[in-house]
Amino acid sequence: MSSAPDFFAAYDAFGERRAGSAGDRASARWLRDLAEQAGASAILLPTPFARLTPGPARLETAAGVLEGLPLFDGGLTGPEGLAGRLGPIGSASEIGVAEMHPGAASLPGAPFALARAQSRHHGLVIALRTRQDGLAPLNAHDQDRPFGPPVLQLAGHDAARLLALAAAGAPGRLVVQGARTPDVSDSVRAALPGGAPPLVLLTPRTSWWTSTAERAGGILAWLAALRALAGAKRARGVVALASCGHELGHFGARAAFAQEPELARDSHLVIHLGANLGAAEDARLTVRSNVEGLAPAMAARLAAAGYPAAAIAAETGGKANGEAHEIEQRGGHYLSLIGSNPWFHAPEDRWPHSIDVPHAEAIARAVMALALAEAG
């Protein structure tokens, strides 16, 4: 790409890139080709998974019908659905209701997953709140082993109506259907030769919708670092993994690390380029590492590259999020960047309004500088 705006426009043009979709497949080939143009040897890693194709998903009440999506790792109903009264989650109602942020299921074992496992409700309905209140699904960490009651996910603009129905104990009928079938998505693996242990660049590449601010900033930095490393004198080899299935339990990263466990466990460092790097209207950026001193050093690099220093939180240790969680679990060393995004998981996350180009470029410059230093 000749410029960051060109890159973001091209990324956005693929449209929805949910794992297994046409946009997913086309954008995987595109990214592989860009990695090769950057100077790396790049291949696709086909990864099988169980894909849920949503069917009818709605809540029927006397006041009207609310339509949405199934929870992708939850239970399903038959075509007849299930009937009962609505009430808040934790009440004695047959259908439990709540509103929440779409990041509420970012890690396995999140409170909502525990609530589902322990639920006495026959079904659940949740409204997800974001900017513009579009339908912003929760990640499905247990997509290969669905559990719990059927869950209907609604757009945030339905929240007030839903909560009013629950407060009144209104009766309703919940229908949550879908079909699970085998499918394949692709991670992109790019490599540069050199000594061991390698430096690893890791970023997710699939998502619920187009998700331009959520995913494209990380991919921009991934490509920029790969290009810089390809043209530099290096002591270390480099493996760059753009993994599929982020929204479905990180299945692409898990499969790649099952095939090459040393990448997560024994690499010199994994630079995790997570969600929302360069999102507009919210510059908050968390830099986290389990290597002492690395997070504050990266915060200084970001500030030097032009990122607003006051928006950066540098954390050592704690619980890693996103695919950095996969590295932490396997005992590897990581540095992770994760930002904030008013349109998180929502279909309204589109170029150009959801991207702050100068912030995304600053992150890419800082990642390049870190990668060159760690690979030297």
C-alpha positions as CSV (number, residue, x, y, z in Angstrom):
1,M,0.0,0.0,0.0
2,S,1.3,3.5,-0.8
3,S,-0.1,5.0,2.3
4,A,-2.0,4.2,5.5
5,P,-5.3,5.7,4.2
6,D,-4.9,3.5,1.1
7,F,-4.3,0.4,3.3
8,F,-7.4,1.1,5.5
9,A,-9.6,1.7,2.5
10,A,-8.5,-1.5,0.9
11,Y,-9.0,-3.4,4.2
12,D,-12.5,-2.0,4.6
13,A,-13.5,-2.9,1.1
14,F,-13.5,-6.6,1.9
15,G,-16.6,-6.1,4.1
16,E,-17.5,-8.7,6.6
17,R,-14.6,-11.0,7.5
18,R,-16.3,-13.4,10.0
19,A,-14.4,-16.7,10.0
20,G,-15.5,-18.8,7.0
21,S,-17.1,-15.9,5.1
22,A,-16.2,-14.8,1.6
23,G,-14.5,-11.7,3.0
24,D,-12.5,-13.8,5.3
25,R,-11.1,-15.9,2.5
26,A,-10.4,-13.1,0.1
27,S,-8.7,-10.9,2.8
28,A,-6.5,-13.9,3.8
29,R,-5.1,-14.2,0.3
30,W,-4.7,-10.4,0.1
31,L,-2.7,-10.3,3.4
32,R,-0.5,-13.2,2.3
33,D,0.3,-11.4,-0.9
34,L,1.1,-8.2,1.1
35,A,3.4,-10.2,3.4
36,E,5.3,-11.6,0.4
37,Q,5.6,-8.0,-1.1
38,A,7.1,-7.0,2.3
39,G,9.9,-9.5,1.7
40,A,8.7,-12.5,3.7
41,S,7.9,-16.1,2.7
42,A,4.2,-16.4,3.4
43,I,1.7,-19.2,3.4
44,L,-1.9,-19.8,4.4
45,L,-2.6,-22.2,7.3
46,P,-6.0,-23.8,6.7
47,T,-7.7,-24.3,10.0
48,P,-10.9,-26.4,10.4
49,F,-13.6,-25.2,12.8
50,A,-17.4,-25.7,13.4
51,R,-19.2,-22.8,11.8
52,L,-22.6,-21.6,13.1
53,T,-24.8,-20.3,10.4
54,P,-27.5,-18.3,12.2
55,G,-31.2,-19.1,11.7
56,P,-34.2,-17.3,13.0
57,A,-33.3,-15.5,16.2
58,R,-36.0,-13.3,17.8
59,L,-38.0,-12.5,20.9
60,E,-41.7,-12.3,20.3
61,T,-43.9,-10.3,22.7
62,A,-47.3,-8.6,22.6
63,A,-45.4,-5.3,22.1
64,G,-43.7,-6.6,18.9
65,V,-40.7,-8.7,17.8
66,L,-37.0,-8.0,18.5
67,E,-34.6,-9.7,16.1
68,G,-30.9,-10.4,16.6
69,L,-28.3,-13.2,16.5
70,P,-27.7,-16.4,18.5
71,L,-24.8,-16.4,20.9
72,F,-22.3,-18.5,18.8
73,D,-21.3,-20.8,21.7
74,G,-24.6,-21.0,23.4
75,G,-27.6,-23.3,23.2
76,L,-30.3,-23.4,20.5
77,T,-34.0,-23.8,20.5
78,G,-36.2,-25.8,18.1
79,P,-38.5,-23.8,15.7
80,E,-41.2,-23.7,18.4
81,G,-38.9,-21.8,20.7
82,L,-39.5,-21.5,24.4
83,A,-42.1,-19.4,26.3
84,G,-41.9,-17.7,29.6
85,R,-41.9,-14.4,31.5
86,L,-39.0,-11.9,31.1
87,G,-37.1,-10.7,34.1
88,P,-33.6,-9.6,35.0
89,I,-30.8,-12.2,35.0
90,G,-30.8,-13.8,38.4
91,S,-34.5,-13.5,38.9
92,A,-37.0,-16.3,38.9
93,S,-38.1,-15.6,35.4
94,E,-37.9,-18.2,32.7
95,I,-36.2,-15.7,30.3
96,G,-33.4,-13.6,31.8
97,V,-32.6,-10.2,30.4
98,A,-29.6,-7.9,30.7
99,E,-27.6,-5.2,28.8
100,M,-23.8,-5.3,28.6
101,H,-20.8,-4.2,26.7
102,P,-19.6,-6.4,23.9
103,G,-16.2,-6.9,25.6
104,A,-17.9,-8.7,28.5
105,A,-16.8,-12.1,27.1
106,S,-13.2,-11.1,26.1
107,L,-11.6,-14.0,28.0
108,P,-12.6,-17.6,28.8
109,G,-14.3,-17.9,32.1
110,A,-15.6,-14.3,32.1
111,P,-18.5,-13.5,34.5
112,F,-21.1,-13.9,31.8
113,A,-19.8,-17.4,30.9
114,L,-20.1,-18.3,34.6
115,A,-23.6,-16.8,34.7
116,R,-24.6,-18.9,31.7
117,A,-23.1,-22.1,33.2
118,Q,-25.0,-21.5,36.5
119,S,-28.2,-20.1,35.0
120,R,-31.6,-21.2,36.1
121,H,-33.2,-19.4,33.2
122,H,-34.5,-21.4,30.3
123,G,-33.2,-18.7,27.9
124,L,-31.4,-15.4,28.0
125,V,-31.7,-12.1,26.0
126,I,-28.9,-9.5,26.1
127,A,-28.6,-6.1,24.4
128,L,-25.1,-5.0,23.5
129,R,-24.2,-1.3,24.0
130,T,-21.8,0.6,21.7
131,R,-21.6,3.9,19.8
132,Q,-24.7,4.0,17.6
133,D,-25.9,0.9,19.4
134,G,-25.6,-1.5,16.4
135,L,-25.6,-5.3,16.9
136,A,-22.1,-6.0,18.5
137,P,-21.9,-9.8,19.2
138,L,-20.0,-11.3,22.2
139,N,-16.9,-13.4,21.4
140,A,-17.6,-17.1,21.5
141,H,-14.7,-18.7,23.3
142,D,-16.5,-22.1,23.6
143,Q,-17.7,-22.3,20.0
144,D,-16.3,-25.9,19.7
145,R,-18.2,-27.0,22.8
146,P,-21.4,-24.9,23.1
147,F,-23.0,-24.8,26.5
148,G,-25.7,-23.1,28.5
149,P,-29.2,-21.9,27.7
150,P,-30.1,-20.4,24.3
151,V,-29.0,-16.7,24.2
152,L,-30.4,-14.1,21.9
153,Q,-28.1,-11.1,21.2
154,L,-29.8,-7.8,20.4
155,A,-28.6,-4.4,19.1
156,G,-28.1,-1.8,21.8
157,H,-30.9,0.3,20.4
158,D,-33.3,-2.3,21.6
159,A,-32.0,-2.1,25.2
160,A,-34.6,0.3,26.6
161,R,-37.5,-1.6,25.2
162,L,-36.1,-4.9,26.4
163,L,-35.5,-3.7,29.9
164,A,-38.9,-2.3,30.1
165,L,-40.4,-5.6,29.1
166,A,-38.3,-7.4,31.8
167,A,-39.3,-4.8,34.5
168,A,-43.0,-5.5,33.7
169,G,-42.5,-9.3,33.7
170,A,-44.0,-9.5,30.2
171,P,-44.5,-12.9,28.6
172,G,-42.5,-13.7,25.5
173,R,-41.4,-16.4,23.2
174,L,-37.7,-16.9,22.5
175,V,-36.5,-18.5,19.2
176,V,-32.8,-19.1,18.8
177,Q,-31.8,-21.3,15.8
178,G,-28.8,-22.1,13.7
179,A,-26.9,-24.9,12.1
180,R,-23.3,-25.9,12.9
181,T,-21.3,-27.4,10.1
182,P,-17.6,-28.0,9.4
183,D,-15.8,-25.2,7.7
184,V,-12.2,-23.8,7.2
185,S,-10.6,-20.5,7.8
186,D,-7.0,-19.5,7.2
187,S,-4.3,-17.9,9.3
188,V,-1.4,-16.2,7.5
189,R,2.1,-17.3,8.4
190,A,5.0,-15.2,7.2
191,A,8.7,-15.9,7.9
192,L,12.1,-14.3,7.6
193,P,15.3,-16.4,8.0
194,G,17.6,-16.1,10.9
195,G,18.8,-17.6,14.2
196,A,16.7,-18.9,17.0
197,P,14.9,-18.2,19.1
198,P,12.8,-16.1,16.7
199,L,10.9,-12.9,17.2
200,V,7.2,-13.4,16.7
201,L,4.7,-10.9,15.4
202,L,1.1,-11.9,16.3
203,T,-2.1,-10.2,15.3
204,P,-5.7,-11.5,14.7
205,R,-7.3,-11.1,11.3
206,T,-10.9,-12.2,11.5
207,S,-13.8,-10.5,13.4
208,W,-17.6,-10.3,13.5
209,W,-18.1,-7.6,10.9
210,T,-15.8,-5.4,8.8
211,S,-14.2,-4.2,12.1
212,T,-11.8,-1.7,10.5
213,A,-10.7,0.1,13.6
214,E,-10.8,-3.1,15.7
215,R,-8.4,-5.1,13.4
216,A,-6.8,-3.1,10.7
217,G,-4.5,-1.0,12.9
218,G,-2.8,-4.1,14.2
219,I,-2.4,-5.5,10.7
220,L,-0.9,-2.2,9.5
221,A,1.7,-2.4,12.3
222,W,2.3,-6.1,11.6
223,L,3.1,-5.4,8.0
224,A,5.2,-2.3,8.7
225,A,7.3,-4.3,11.2
226,L,7.6,-7.2,8.8
227,R,8.8,-4.9,6.0
228,A,11.3,-3.1,8.2
229,L,12.7,-6.4,9.5
230,A,13.0,-7.8,6.0
231,G,15.3,-4.9,5.1
232,A,17.4,-5.0,8.2
233,K,20.4,-6.9,9.4
234,R,19.0,-9.3,12.0
235,A,20.5,-11.9,14.4
236,R,17.1,-13.5,14.8
237,G,14.6,-15.2,12.5
238,V,11.1,-13.8,12.4
239,V,7.7,-15.5,12.3
240,A,4.7,-13.3,11.7
241,L,1.3,-14.9,12.4
242,A,-2.0,-13.2,11.5
243,S,-4.5,-15.7,13.1
244,C,-8.0,-16.5,12.1
245,G,-10.9,-17.2,14.5
246,H,-10.3,-14.4,17.0
247,E,-14.0,-14.1,17.6
248,L,-14.4,-17.8,18.0
249,G,-12.1,-18.7,20.9
250,H,-8.8,-17.8,19.1
251,F,-9.0,-21.1,17.2
252,G,-6.4,-20.1,14.6
253,A,-3.8,-19.1,17.2
254,R,-4.5,-22.2,19.2
255,A,-4.1,-24.4,16.2
256,A,-0.9,-22.7,15.1
257,F,0.6,-23.1,18.6
258,A,-0.5,-26.7,18.8
259,Q,1.4,-27.3,15.6
260,E,4.4,-25.2,16.6
261,P,4.4,-25.0,20.4
262,E,7.8,-23.5,20.5
263,L,6.5,-20.3,18.9
264,A,4.5,-19.4,21.9
265,R,6.7,-21.1,24.6
266,D,10.3,-20.5,23.5
267,S,10.4,-17.5,21.1
268,H,12.5,-14.5,22.2
269,L,9.4,-12.3,22.4
270,V,5.9,-12.3,21.0
271,I,4.7,-8.8,20.0
272,H,0.9,-9.0,20.2
273,L,-0.8,-6.4,18.1
274,G,-4.3,-6.6,19.5
275,A,-7.6,-4.8,19.0
276,N,-8.3,-1.1,18.3
277,L,-4.9,0.2,17.5
278,G,-5.6,3.7,16.1
279,A,-9.4,3.8,16.7
280,A,-10.9,7.3,16.5
281,E,-12.3,9.2,19.4
282,D,-10.7,7.1,22.1
283,A,-6.9,7.1,22.3
284,R,-6.6,4.9,25.4
285,L,-4.0,2.3,24.9
286,T,-2.8,-0.5,27.2
287,V,0.7,-1.7,26.9
288,R,1.2,-4.9,28.9
289,S,4.2,-7.3,29.2
290,N,5.4,-10.1,31.4
291,V,9.0,-9.0,30.7
292,E,10.1,-6.6,33.4
293,G,10.7,-3.0,32.1
294,L,9.5,-3.7,28.6
295,A,6.0,-2.1,28.9
296,P,7.3,1.3,30.1
297,A,10.0,1.2,27.5
298,M,7.4,0.6,24.8
299,A,5.3,3.4,26.2
300,A,8.3,5.7,25.8
301,R,8.7,4.5,22.2
302,L,5.1,5.2,21.4
303,A,5.3,8.7,22.8
304,A,8.5,9.3,20.8
305,A,6.7,8.2,17.7
306,G,3.9,10.7,18.3
307,Y,1.3,8.8,20.3
308,P,-0.3,10.9,23.1
309,A,1.7,9.8,26.2
310,A,-1.2,10.7,28.6
311,A,-3.4,8.0,26.9
312,I,-0.9,5.2,27.4
313,A,-1.2,2.8,30.4
314,A,2.0,0.6,30.8
315,E,1.4,-2.5,32.9
316,T,3.8,-5.3,33.9
317,G,2.2,-8.7,34.5
318,G,-1.5,-9.1,35.3
319,K,-3.9,-10.9,33.0
320,A,-3.1,-10.8,29.3
321,N,-6.0,-10.3,26.9
322,G,-6.7,-11.4,23.4
323,E,-4.2,-13.7,21.8
324,A,-1.6,-12.6,24.3
325,H,-3.5,-14.7,26.7
326,E,-2.5,-17.7,24.6
327,I,1.1,-16.8,25.0
328,E,0.8,-16.2,28.7
329,Q,-0.9,-19.6,29.2
330,R,1.9,-21.3,27.4
331,G,4.7,-19.7,29.4
332,G,6.0,-17.4,26.7
333,H,7.3,-13.8,26.8
334,Y,5.0,-11.2,25.3
335,L,4.4,-7.5,24.8
336,S,0.8,-6.7,24.0
337,L,-0.9,-3.5,22.7
338,I,-4.7,-3.2,23.0
339,G,-6.7,0.0,22.5
340,S,-10.2,1.2,22.9
341,N,-13.0,1.6,20.3
342,P,-16.4,3.3,20.6
343,W,-17.7,1.0,17.9
344,F,-16.2,-2.2,19.3
345,H,-17.6,-5.4,17.6
346,A,-20.3,-3.3,15.9
347,P,-21.1,-3.1,12.1
348,E,-20.6,0.6,12.2
349,D,-16.8,0.2,12.7
350,R,-15.9,1.3,9.2
351,W,-13.4,3.5,7.3
352,P,-13.0,6.4,7.4
353,H,-14.9,7.6,10.5
354,S,-13.6,4.9,12.9
355,I,-9.9,5.4,12.2
356,D,-7.4,8.0,13.6
357,V,-4.7,7.7,10.9
358,P,-2.0,9.7,12.8
359,H,-2.4,7.5,15.9
360,A,-2.3,4.3,13.8
361,E,0.8,5.4,12.0
362,A,2.5,6.4,15.4
363,I,1.8,2.9,16.7
364,A,3.2,1.3,13.5
365,R,6.4,3.4,13.9
366,A,6.8,2.4,17.5
367,V,6.2,-1.3,16.7
368,M,8.8,-1.2,13.9
369,A,11.4,0.4,16.3
370,L,10.7,-2.3,19.0
371,A,10.8,-5.2,16.5
372,L,14.1,-4.0,15.0
373,A,15.6,-3.6,18.5
374,E,14.4,-7.1,19.6
375,A,15.5,-8.8,16.4
376,G,19.0,-7.3,16.3
